[in-house]
């Protein structure tokens, strides 16, 4: 039986609710504000209840990371589908999609790649991480076939897309009266510039 404090969760529902509340908590307070006790309080259950589904903080955070990785991948793939057949446009759209995701949900790579989740036992998380990385890497390889250059491009685009989102969330862009949509558009345009520079600078095929 789940010990609750006025909540309406059944045993089978609580796991998903704990993940949802964890995402909400991280969005509001950041990774440093995340704790199992705070999650239990917000979910309106006893402090012991989360441990019936997650043995420790890391296990709950791994579930949050899985949910975030899935959401990111879905948003990137949707943006690619809307971008048309041009590989450069697809990659730029996927990069902008990350900025939009971060702004709207206030959670992103900081949760997907959080410290303390390297243990191989988090099989599901590692699979979702790999699928997310592969989504971006395939797009990078489509415009930059030399693998080391494609990896570098992916890193640059991810860092840039995250930076645009953080500037909005931290108030930098909002003080300039930029809307979330405008920042997403700026991120997408900047991604296109970076991609074009990589493509133009490839020269002859690398060994």
DOLUMKE-331015 format. One line per 8 residues: number of its first residue (from 1); their letters; for each residue x negated, y negated, z negated of C-alpha. Coordinates in pm, 1 decimal. Example, Ala and Ser with C-alpha at 12.3 -4.5 7.8 and 13.67 -1.06 7.14 Angstrom:
<recs>
1	as	-1230.0/450.0/-780.0 | -1367.0/106.0/-714.0 .
</recs>
This chain:
<recs>
1	xxxxxxxx	0.0/0.0/0.0 | -121.9/-350.1/82.0 | -130.9/-585.4/-215.2 | 11.7/-913.9/-94.5 | 107.4/-1246.6/-244.7 | 428.0/-1331.9/-70.0 | 311.1/-1228.1/277.2 | 509.0/-1016.6/522.0 .
9	xxxxxxxx	237.2/-798.2/665.3 | 273.9/-427.8/710.9 | -30.2/-207.8/675.7 | -62.5/-172.9/1051.7 | -36.2/-548.8/1112.1 | -284.3/-674.9/856.6 | -599.4/-594.6/1049.8 | -496.7/-811.6/1345.0 .
17	xxxxxxxx	-377.2/-1084.4/1110.8 | -711.3/-1090.1/930.3 | -892.8/-1130.0/1260.5 | -656.6/-1407.0/1369.9 | -700.1/-1592.3/1041.7 | -1078.7/-1546.5/1061.2 | -1085.8/-1706.9/1405.4 | -876.0/-1992.8/1269.6 .
25	xxxxxxxx	-1106.3/-2037.5/970.5 | -1421.7/-2045.9/1182.6 | -1257.7/-2291.9/1419.9 | -1189.2/-2526.3/1129.5 | -1493.5/-2478.7/906.5 | -1761.1/-2327.8/1127.6 | -1956.8/-2011.0/1066.7 | -2080.9/-2131.1/728.0 .
33	xxxxxxxx	-1723.7/-2167.5/605.2 | -1632.5/-1809.4/688.7 | -1587.7/-1569.3/397.6 | -1369.0/-1268.5/331.2 | -1223.3/-1431.1/20.8 | -1116.1/-1738.8/218.4 | -965.6/-1518.1/488.5 | -766.8/-1323.7/227.6 .
41	xxxxxxxx	-642.8/-1646.8/73.0 | -526.3/-1785.3/407.7 | -366.3/-1456.0/503.9 | -178.9/-1463.8/172.6 | -306.9/-1125.5/59.7 | -506.6/-1011.7/-240.7 | -887.5/-1042.8/-231.4 | -915.0/-664.3/-209.3 .
49	xxxxxxxx	-676.2/-620.8/84.8 | -921.0/-702.4/369.4 | -1158.3/-431.0/251.6 | -899.9/-167.5/337.3 | -966.9/-251.7/702.7 | -1319.9/-395.7/698.5 | -1591.0/-263.2/465.7 | -1771.2/-596.5/449.3 .
57	xxxxxxxx	-1798.3/-949.3/589.2 | -2009.3/-838.2/885.6 | -1750.3/-583.6/996.8 | -1477.5/-848.3/996.2 | -1704.1/-1090.1/1179.6 | -1778.4/-821.4/1439.9 | -1404.5/-790.7/1506.2 | -1382.8/-1168.6/1544.5 .
65	xxxxxxxx	-1675.0/-1158.7/1787.2 | -1500.1/-889.7/1992.2 | -1182.6/-1095.5/2015.1 | -1379.4/-1405.8/2114.7 | -1584.6/-1223.1/2377.0 | -1270.2/-1079.3/2533.2 | -1103.2/-1419.1/2542.7 | -1408.9/-1581.5/2698.0 .
73	xxxxxxxx	-1435.9/-1316.2/2964.4 | -1067.8/-1343.2/3053.6 | -1089.1/-1721.6/3084.7 | -1403.9/-1703.4/3297.3 | -1250.3/-1443.5/3529.3 | -933.2/-1651.1/3565.1 | -1140.0/-1956.4/3658.1 | -1334.9/-1754.4/3913.8 .
81	xxxxxxxx	-1012.7/-1628.1/4071.1 | -888.3/-1985.3/4109.7 | -1216.7/-2115.4/4251.3 | -1188.6/-1943.5/4588.7 | -1447.4/-1733.8/4773.2 | -1751.6/-1964.9/4741.8 | -1998.0/-1805.8/4491.9 | -2133.1/-2143.6/4384.2 .
89	xxxxxxxx	-1783.5/-2274.7/4311.6 | -1703.4/-1955.3/4123.5 | -2008.2/-1983.1/3899.7 | -1950.3/-2352.1/3831.5 | -1586.5/-2279.9/3745.1 | -1687.0/-2002.9/3504.9 | -1928.1/-2239.7/3334.4 | -1662.1/-2506.3/3298.3 .
97	xxxxxxxx	-1422.4/-2243.6/3167.3 | -1653.8/-2181.7/2874.1 | -1650.4/-2551.1/2785.8 | -1270.1/-2551.8/2799.6 | -1252.2/-2240.5/2581.5 | -1484.6/-2390.1/2321.1 | -1294.2/-2718.3/2309.9 | -952.1/-2555.2/2288.7 .
105	xxxxxxxx	-1038.3/-2280.9/2041.1 | -1340.3/-2428.0/1862.3 | -1516.1/-2094.6/1873.2 | -1749.9/-1942.4/2128.7 | -2100.8/-1802.1/2157.5 | -2175.7/-1889.6/1794.7 | -1932.2/-1614.8/1694.0 | -2000.8/-1368.5/1976.3 .
113	xxxxxxxx	-2373.7/-1369.5/1901.4 | -2358.6/-1435.4/1527.3 | -2649.1/-1320.0/1312.9 | -2614.4/-992.4/1127.6 | -2426.7/-806.9/1401.3 | -2719.7/-631.2/1566.8 | -2647.5/-293.8/1406.7 | -2571.4/-28.1/1672.1 .
121	xxxxxxxx	-2267.7/79.2/1470.1 | -2077.7/-219.0/1612.3 | -2027.2/-28.0/1934.6 | -1716.9/-211.9/2048.3 | -1880.2/-549.5/2000.1 | -2189.9/-451.5/2195.5 | -1971.2/-329.5/2480.2 | -1775.2/-654.5/2489.7 .
129	xxxxxxxx	-2093.2/-861.2/2469.4 | -2239.6/-667.7/2759.5 | -1924.4/-709.4/2965.3 | -1924.8/-1084.2/2899.9 | -2291.2/-1123.5/2990.7 | -2246.0/-908.6/3300.2 | -1959.4/-1130.5/3413.8 | -2181.7/-1437.9/3409.8 .
137	xxxxxxxx	-2492.3/-1257.3/3534.0 | -2316.3/-1113.4/3838.9 | -2201.7/-1462.4/3930.2 | -2556.6/-1593.8/3889.2 | -2702.5/-1312.7/4099.8 | -2455.5/-1394.2/4376.8 | -2619.0/-1734.7/4421.4 | -2968.3/-1655.5/4293.4 .
145	xxxxxxxx	-3063.3/-1295.0/4387.1 | -3404.6/-1292.1/4214.3 | -3314.4/-1145.0/3869.8 | -3552.3/-1348.6/3649.5 | -3430.6/-1669.3/3815.0 | -3068.7/-1558.3/3776.4 | -3123.9/-1496.8/3404.3 | -3279.9/-1839.7/3365.1 .
153	xxxxxxxx	-2989.1/-1995.7/3550.4 | -2739.6/-1817.4/3327.4 | -2916.5/-1940.5/3014.4 | -2925.3/-2298.2/3141.1 | -2559.5/-2297.9/3237.7 | -2446.8/-2143.3/2909.2 | -2647.8/-2392.5/2704.5 | -2517.3/-2682.4/2909.9 .
161	xxxxxxxx	-2154.6/-2566.5/2893.4 | -2178.6/-2519.7/2517.2 | -2336.7/-2861.2/2479.5 | -2053.0/-3034.4/2660.2 | -1802.2/-2862.9/2433.8 | -1996.4/-2949.0/2118.2 | -2027.0/-3314.1/2221.8 | -1649.8/-3328.4/2248.7 .
169	xxxxxxxx	-1584.6/-3145.9/1922.7 | -1842.5/-3354.2/1735.1 | -1673.5/-3673.6/1849.2 | -1942.4/-3801.1/2086.4 | -1725.6/-3782.7/2396.7 | -1405.8/-3866.8/2214.2 | -1560.0/-4196.9/2106.9 | -1607.4/-4261.2/2478.5 .
177	xxxxxxxx	-1236.7/-4189.4/2527.4 | -1299.5/-3876.8/2734.8 | -1021.5/-3621.4/2725.9 | -1083.8/-3247.3/2697.7 | -990.9/-3209.6/3065.0 | -1241.7/-3475.7/3166.8 | -1519.8/-3311.6/2968.0 | -1438.5/-2975.0/3124.6 .
185	xxxxxxxx	-1454.5/-3136.9/3468.3 | -1789.1/-3300.0/3382.1 | -1920.9/-2964.8/3267.2 | -1811.8/-2797.6/3589.4 | -1964.2/-3071.3/3805.1 | -2292.7/-3060.5/3613.1 | -2300.8/-2683.0/3648.6 | -2266.5/-2724.2/4022.5 .
193	xxxxxxxx	-2565.1/-2960.8/4026.8 | -2780.2/-2713.9/3832.1 | -2672.8/-2424.1/4053.9 | -2746.8/-2617.3/4373.4 | -3091.0/-2706.5/4238.8 | -3166.5/-2341.1/4169.8 | -3043.5/-2233.9/4511.5 | -3242.3/-2505.9/4690.1 .
201	xxxxxxx	-3554.6/-2422.6/4491.9 | -3560.1/-2050.1/4558.5 | -3759.8/-2070.8/4879.2 | -3881.9/-1738.8/5021.7 | -3776.3/-1413.0/4858.3 | -3957.6/-1348.2/4533.9 | -4169.8/-1031.9/4495.0 .
</recs>
